[in-house]
Amino acid sequence: MLERLRNAIEILKSQHIIRNQQEFVERIGYNKSSVSLILNGRTPLSKQFVVKVCEVFPMLNSKYLFDGVGEVIRVVKNESLDGVPYWNLYVTAGHSVSEIIGQNKPDGYIQGLPGADIAENILPVAGASMEPEISSSALVGVRKINNWETLNTERIYLIITTEDRMIKRIEHDPEDENILWCVSPNYPKFKIYKNDIIEIQRVCFVYNPK
């Protein structure tokens, strides 16, 4: 459980939820030296301490911290529509998410994760083509865009075609306006035809758990 707590603190820092361990101590309201002893394994980690951490940082998954079950960031499965809809639908391959989103209920809701509320939907990522910016186990928040003829080449998009769904940057073809090039750091760029595109959504939020 201690190692999972340490991991959760590192994720809080990587997501800029806290700046450092000192801010973590201040937020939970414990004595600095007491927390240091706990995190160094010199004082036993109590259930009450973990409960307090989860109260202060509600985006953390208590089941993960206590039992190692699930992801560090919790996905709330309820009917309250409270939070950003989460769809357990990977964005590296398969058919359009539009066939699923809007016709079914989401798998859960992401609550309390700073920055995520600007997204319309959150999806998991598989594959390493966009590392290190987007890891193979990341969550991405996306928003529909109304006009994808003037795409920003500096931004990352979720591209849904008749064959695939993928996270990429985009380049315009200088010679053929019917072609877009998909670009990523760890995979050769390739072309897609605009006629094969179902929709493009902008990636507006990224959560990298490692």
Buried (B, 14 or more C-beta within 10 A) or exposed (E): BBEBBBBBBBBBBEBEBBEEBEEBBEBBEBEEEEBBEBBEEEBEBEEEBBEBBBEEBEBBBBEBBBEEEEBBBBBBEEEEEEBBBBBEBBBBEBBBBBEEBEEEEBBBBBBBBEBBEEBBBBBBBEBBBBBEBBBBBBBBBBBBBEEBEEBEEEEBBBBBBEEBBBBBBBBBEEEEEEBBBBBBEEBEEEEBEBEEBBBBBBBBBBBBBE
